[in-house]
Amino acid sequence: MLPFKMAEDAEMKTPSSVNTEEADDLTTATVKMEIPGFQVQSGIFAKPKPKAGKSNADVKYESMSLELSADVTAGSKTTKYFYKVNKLPGEIDPDKSTVEYKKGMIILKMVKRDLTSWAVMLRNGLDQAPDDSPEN
C-alpha cells in the first residue's frame, strides 16, 4: 500500500536505476537509486534534504525488507516513484540504517546485523522474494 494518495495527474514509476554494493568490511550494504529530477537543498552545516515543494521521499526499513516512495514535482506535474524489496538477502538494523539525498539520487545505507557477504545472493537482485510484490 502506498503511503500517499495518487493525484489524478500523477505518474507512477520505479527508479531509473538501482545499484547495490556491499562494504569491504561487510557491515553495510548501500543502494543507490536514480530519481530523475529529484532536487535537494542543503545549508553550510546541514545535511542535504529533499527540496520542499519540489521533491519528497519516505523510506521504511524493516529487519528483512525496505520500501521507498518518492515524488518529484515539475510545474503542475508530479511523478511518483515506488520501490519495494520484499526480502533482503540478510537481516538489517532498521534503527541504524540511514538515507542520504543527492541531486537526482536517493542513497540507502543499510547496517547489516550479520557480517556475512550478500555477493552471491545479489547476483539475482536485491529482492530475494520478488514474486511477493504487488502488481502495479
Residue pairs with C-beta under 8 A, 6 or more apart in sequence:
2 69
2 80
2 82
3 58
3 60
3 69
4 58
4 69
4 71
4 80
6 12
6 80
7 78
9 76
9 77
9 78
10 71
10 78
10 79
10 80
11 77
11 78
11 79
11 80
12 80
12 81
12 82
12 136
13 79
13 80
13 81
13 82
14 81
14 82
14 83
15 33
15 34
15 35
15 68
15 81
15 83
15 106
16 34
16 35
16 36
17 32
17 33
17 34
18 31
18 32
18 33
18 34
18 83
18 126
19 31
19 32
20 29
20 30
20 31
20 32
20 122
20 126
21 29
21 30
21 32
22 28
22 29
22 30
22 117
22 118
22 119
22 122
23 29
23 30
25 115
26 112
26 115
26 116
26 117
27 111
27 112
27 115
28 109
28 110
28 111
28 112
29 92
29 109
29 110
29 112
29 118
30 107
30 108
30 109
30 110
31 66
31 107
31 108
31 110
31 126
32 105
32 106
32 107
32 108
33 68
33 81
33 83
33 105
33 106
33 107
33 108
34 104
34 105
35 55
35 57
35 70
35 72
35 81
35 104
35 105
35 106
36 72
36 79
36 104
37 55
37 72
37 74
37 79
37 104
38 50
38 55
38 57
38 70
38 72
38 101
38 103
38 104
38 105
38 106
39 50
39 51
39 54
39 55
39 72
39 103
40 48
40 49
40 50
40 51
40 55
40 101
40 102
40 103
41 48
41 49
41 50
41 51
41 52
42 48
42 49
47 100
47 101
48 100
48 101
48 102
49 101
50 56
50 57
50 70
50 101
53 73
54 72
54 73
54 74
55 70
55 71
55 72
55 73
56 70
56 71
57 68
57 69
57 70
57 71
57 99
57 101
57 106
58 68
58 69
58 70
59 66
59 67
59 68
59 99
59 106
59 108
60 66
60 67
60 68
61 92
61 94
61 97
61 110
62 94
63 91
63 92
63 93
63 94
63 113
64 87
64 88
64 91
64 92
65 84
65 85
65 86
65 87
65 88
66 84
66 85
66 88
66 92
66 108
66 110
67 82
67 83
67 84
67 85
68 81
68 82
68 83
68 84
68 106
68 108
69 80
69 81
69 82
70 80
70 81
70 82
70 106
71 78
71 79
71 80
71 81
72 78
72 79
72 81
73 79
82 136
84 127
84 133
85 126
85 127
86 127
86 128
86 129
86 130
86 132
86 133
87 127
87 128
87 129
87 132
88 110
88 126
88 127
88 128
89 118
89 121
89 122
89 126
89 128
90 112
90 113
90 114
90 116
90 118
90 121
91 112
91 113
91 114
92 110
92 111
92 112
92 113
93 111
93 112
93 113
96 111
97 108
97 109
97 110
97 111
98 108
98 109
99 106
99 107
99 108
99 109
100 106
100 107
100 109
101 107
112 118
121 128
127 133
